[in-house]
Amino acid sequence: MGKFVIKKAKNGFMFNLKANNGQVVATSEVYTSLDACKKGIASVQKNSGCPIEDQTIEGFEKQKNPKFEVYMDKGGAFRFRLKSSNGQIVATGQGYKRRANCLKGIASIKKNAPEAAVIIEEE
């Protein structure tokens, strides 16, 4: 089972969702408080089963929020972001060379996030 790891950031708190193998599959923004960070995790858990809007496919079907958006960044890497029902980005993925690997990252979130433990990393 995966786990959310909360850690202190320069101006607050952030989390990483780690898969069973310890690999980071999603990262959050920096939240101003620990409570806000925990709410971000709850949003990922709640919305992890949402549909995927693959913007890298011509004529893609637009989805309503919440949704995963798959897109290509300026460097040509495939990336994803999870948007909550209010349109805020609650988690992002790393850059992938292959679209299939980006989709595997989303699949890992769908599998790991709902039941993932929440761990607060000590400094």
Backbone bond lengths (Angstrom), bond angles and torsions (degrees), N, CA, C in turn:
res aa  C-N    CA-C-N  psi(-1)  N-CA   C-N-CA  omega(-1)  CA-C   N-CA-C  phi
1 M - - - 1.445 - - 1.529 109.47 -
2 G 1.303 116.20 143.44 1.451 120.58 179.52 1.517 111.80 -76.05
3 K 1.333 114.73 178.62 1.464 119.21 178.43 1.519 110.10 -150.50
4 F 1.317 114.63 146.96 1.453 121.71 171.90 1.521 106.84 -92.53
5 V 1.314 116.31 128.24 1.457 120.92 178.68 1.529 107.69 -114.58
6 I 1.328 115.48 114.85 1.460 121.83 177.67 1.523 108.02 -91.13
7 K 1.319 115.30 133.82 1.468 118.56 176.37 1.518 109.64 -139.10
8 K 1.326 113.76 155.59 1.463 119.80 177.33 1.515 108.91 -69.51
9 A 1.320 114.89 139.35 1.454 122.21 175.17 1.529 107.23 -116.96
10 K 1.305 115.82 176.85 1.462 120.25 -176.47 1.532 112.06 -55.03
11 N 1.331 117.04 -43.86 1.463 120.39 -175.83 1.524 113.27 -119.56
12 G 1.334 117.60 27.61 1.451 119.57 179.81 1.520 112.23 156.89
13 F 1.351 115.37 -129.97 1.468 121.75 -176.81 1.523 109.87 -136.28
14 M 1.312 115.52 151.92 1.463 121.60 175.57 1.517 108.24 -144.54
15 F 1.328 116.72 166.89 1.455 119.98 176.84 1.516 111.54 -132.10
16 N 1.309 114.20 155.71 1.460 123.04 169.30 1.520 106.67 -121.99
17 L 1.327 116.30 139.21 1.451 120.99 170.19 1.517 106.48 -96.35
18 K 1.326 115.72 121.02 1.459 121.19 -179.23 1.530 109.90 -109.65
19 A 1.323 115.54 137.32 1.464 121.63 176.61 1.523 109.14 -77.12
20 N 1.322 116.45 176.31 1.471 121.90 179.48 1.516 113.02 -53.15
21 N 1.332 116.31 -36.32 1.467 120.57 -177.23 1.530 112.59 -81.44
22 G 1.323 117.39 3.90 1.467 121.31 178.47 1.514 114.31 87.67
23 Q 1.329 117.20 -4.32 1.462 121.02 -178.97 1.526 110.28 -75.57
24 V 1.330 116.16 136.02 1.466 121.72 177.37 1.528 108.57 -74.62
25 V 1.336 116.47 123.64 1.464 120.23 179.14 1.525 112.52 -107.52
26 A 1.328 116.79 -17.55 1.466 120.41 177.60 1.515 109.88 -155.80
27 T 1.324 114.90 150.20 1.458 122.78 -178.89 1.520 108.89 -131.88
28 S 1.304 116.31 150.27 1.466 120.70 178.98 1.524 110.76 -100.46
29 E 1.313 113.24 174.09 1.459 120.63 167.96 1.531 107.32 -75.57
30 V 1.324 117.04 178.90 1.464 120.69 174.50 1.524 107.44 -90.75
31 Y 1.323 115.45 125.87 1.461 122.34 178.23 1.525 108.86 -99.51
32 T 1.331 116.40 149.57 1.464 120.31 -177.25 1.516 113.07 -74.54
33 S 1.344 117.53 -22.12 1.463 119.70 -178.97 1.525 110.46 -138.03
34 L 1.315 115.50 161.47 1.460 121.50 176.91 1.526 110.02 -63.83
35 D 1.328 116.76 -39.95 1.458 120.78 179.82 1.531 111.10 -61.93
36 A 1.320 117.25 -43.37 1.467 121.17 178.88 1.530 110.28 -63.81
37 C 1.318 117.04 -37.95 1.464 121.77 177.99 1.530 110.01 -63.09
38 K 1.322 116.55 -43.70 1.467 120.76 178.04 1.529 111.21 -63.35
39 K 1.330 117.12 -35.45 1.467 120.68 176.51 1.531 110.11 -67.30
40 G 1.316 117.12 -34.73 1.462 120.95 175.69 1.522 110.88 -62.89
41 I 1.328 116.63 -42.07 1.467 121.44 177.02 1.520 110.20 -62.47
42 A 1.320 116.69 -44.27 1.470 120.85 178.96 1.530 110.43 -59.93
43 S 1.328 116.88 -37.17 1.459 121.00 178.65 1.530 110.89 -66.48
44 V 1.327 117.14 -41.10 1.466 120.51 177.40 1.526 109.59 -62.98
45 Q 1.330 116.23 -44.95 1.461 119.89 179.75 1.532 110.98 -61.18
46 K 1.312 116.56 -43.99 1.463 121.87 -178.28 1.531 111.53 -66.62
47 N 1.322 117.00 -39.19 1.465 121.45 -172.27 1.524 114.80 -99.08
48 S 1.321 117.38 4.22 1.474 119.90 -174.07 1.527 113.83 -65.75
49 G 1.312 117.67 -18.70 1.455 120.14 -179.81 1.518 114.24 -92.91
50 C 1.313 117.12 8.76 1.468 121.08 -174.50 1.536 112.01 -72.85
51 P 1.343 117.20 167.01 1.459 120.98 -178.27 1.532 113.05 -72.19
52 I 1.323 114.71 167.49 1.466 122.48 179.69 1.524 108.96 -108.59
53 E 1.329 115.70 128.76 1.465 122.36 172.67 1.525 106.29 -104.68
54 D 1.323 116.62 103.40 1.467 121.11 -175.85 1.523 109.76 -91.66
55 Q 1.323 115.49 94.99 1.457 122.25 -176.59 1.518 112.90 -75.13
56 T 1.331 117.59 -1.71 1.470 120.91 178.72 1.529 111.41 -88.93
57 I 1.324 116.68 -5.23 1.460 121.35 179.34 1.522 108.19 -102.04
58 E 1.316 116.19 130.42 1.455 120.30 179.40 1.526 109.59 -61.95
59 G 1.330 115.95 134.11 1.453 121.04 179.50 1.521 113.30 71.58
60 F 1.351 117.11 27.20 1.470 121.09 -178.28 1.525 110.76 -57.90
61 E 1.329 115.12 153.22 1.456 121.71 179.10 1.524 109.34 -87.55
62 K 1.337 116.13 123.05 1.465 119.91 177.83 1.518 109.51 -69.78
63 Q 1.324 115.46 138.93 1.459 122.52 178.46 1.529 109.03 -113.24
64 K 1.316 116.64 153.19 1.463 121.08 173.46 1.527 108.36 -79.64
65 N 1.331 115.86 156.13 1.464 120.43 172.28 1.519 108.78 -71.62
66 P 1.307 120.11 145.62 1.465 127.18 0.39 1.528 110.92 -75.43
67 K 1.341 114.42 152.94 1.459 120.02 -179.29 1.516 110.38 -163.91
68 F 1.327 114.47 158.13 1.453 121.44 166.90 1.519 106.28 -92.82
69 E 1.310 117.62 133.29 1.458 121.49 173.18 1.529 108.15 -109.19
70 V 1.315 115.87 126.61 1.464 121.79 173.60 1.522 105.81 -103.53
71 Y 1.328 116.51 129.79 1.463 120.83 -177.97 1.519 109.70 -147.52
72 M 1.327 116.23 168.97 1.449 121.17 176.76 1.530 107.87 -106.73
73 D 1.340 115.99 128.82 1.465 119.02 -179.52 1.528 110.85 -81.04
74 K 1.332 116.10 177.10 1.468 121.55 -176.99 1.523 112.39 -61.14
75 G 1.333 117.10 -26.41 1.460 121.09 -179.89 1.524 113.64 -86.89
76 G 1.332 116.99 0.81 1.453 120.51 178.48 1.518 114.65 87.97
77 A 1.330 117.48 13.19 1.472 121.21 178.69 1.529 109.68 -95.83
78 F 1.322 115.59 147.84 1.456 121.46 175.25 1.522 108.15 -82.07
79 R 1.323 116.10 134.55 1.457 121.99 -179.97 1.520 109.09 -137.35
80 F 1.345 115.19 163.82 1.456 119.64 172.58 1.512 109.24 -135.71
81 R 1.325 113.20 157.35 1.467 121.14 172.67 1.520 106.71 -140.11
82 L 1.318 115.23 144.78 1.459 121.59 176.92 1.517 107.36 -103.22
83 K 1.326 115.69 122.05 1.460 120.90 178.07 1.522 109.10 -105.80
84 S 1.327 115.50 136.64 1.469 120.90 178.24 1.529 109.31 -78.92
85 S 1.315 116.23 179.34 1.465 120.47 -176.84 1.530 112.82 -62.44
86 N 1.347 117.51 -24.37 1.467 119.87 178.24 1.534 112.30 -91.24
87 G 1.331 116.97 5.71 1.463 121.09 176.46 1.517 114.91 89.17
88 Q 1.327 117.71 -2.14 1.464 120.01 178.94 1.520 110.20 -76.54
89 I 1.326 115.88 143.19 1.458 121.08 176.29 1.526 107.84 -80.27
90 V 1.343 116.63 121.62 1.462 120.48 -178.34 1.520 112.80 -108.06
91 A 1.340 117.31 -14.76 1.464 120.18 177.40 1.524 108.62 -159.52
92 T 1.332 115.04 147.21 1.458 120.74 177.55 1.523 109.22 -132.25
93 G 1.317 114.76 157.02 1.457 120.63 178.24 1.512 111.06 -107.65
94 Q 1.308 114.91 167.11 1.459 121.23 177.30 1.526 109.46 -72.10
95 G 1.323 117.47 175.26 1.455 121.82 174.96 1.526 110.07 -83.88
96 Y 1.314 116.35 134.70 1.464 122.64 179.96 1.524 109.09 -117.88
97 K 1.316 117.04 141.73 1.468 120.81 176.54 1.522 110.85 -72.83
98 R 1.340 116.33 -31.91 1.456 120.85 -177.00 1.525 110.97 -115.61
99 R 1.321 115.32 136.93 1.460 121.45 178.67 1.530 110.72 -57.59
100 A 1.325 116.66 -40.89 1.468 120.80 -178.85 1.525 111.48 -58.23
101 N 1.321 117.46 -38.21 1.466 120.62 179.22 1.531 111.15 -70.17
102 C 1.325 116.60 -34.56 1.461 120.70 176.25 1.531 109.14 -62.81
103 L 1.333 116.86 -43.72 1.458 120.97 178.81 1.528 111.13 -66.21
104 K 1.331 117.28 -31.36 1.473 120.56 175.52 1.532 110.25 -66.38
105 G 1.332 116.50 -35.55 1.465 120.55 176.35 1.521 111.15 -61.57
106 I 1.328 116.39 -42.84 1.469 120.50 177.40 1.529 109.97 -64.72
107 A 1.328 116.74 -42.83 1.470 120.98 179.00 1.526 110.53 -59.68
108 S 1.327 116.66 -36.94 1.460 121.04 178.35 1.527 110.92 -65.51
109 I 1.321 117.27 -39.03 1.469 120.44 177.14 1.523 109.77 -65.15
110 K 1.321 116.17 -46.23 1.468 120.22 179.78 1.527 110.85 -58.16
111 K 1.330 116.60 -35.55 1.462 121.53 -179.15 1.539 111.87 -79.51
112 N 1.321 116.69 -45.24 1.464 121.02 -170.51 1.524 116.03 -89.77
113 A 1.318 118.66 -34.08 1.459 120.76 -170.78 1.527 115.33 -65.08
114 P 1.338 119.48 -43.44 1.468 117.85 -172.96 1.531 115.43 -56.97
115 E 1.318 117.71 -37.56 1.453 120.98 -176.55 1.539 113.73 -111.37
116 A 1.326 116.48 9.51 1.469 120.29 -174.80 1.535 111.46 -66.54
117 A 1.315 114.58 139.05 1.466 120.82 174.36 1.523 109.51 -70.52
118 V 1.317 116.31 154.64 1.462 121.89 176.54 1.516 108.02 -111.49
119 I 1.332 115.52 120.81 1.454 122.06 -177.30 1.525 108.89 -120.65
120 I 1.319 116.01 133.54 1.463 120.25 176.41 1.519 106.66 -99.86
121 E 1.327 115.03 117.58 1.460 121.11 -178.26 1.518 109.37 -77.04
122 E 1.300 115.87 128.58 1.466 120.37 176.93 1.521 108.99 -81.71
123 E 1.292 115.60 149.03 1.473 120.56 -178.89 1.509 112.08 -65.77
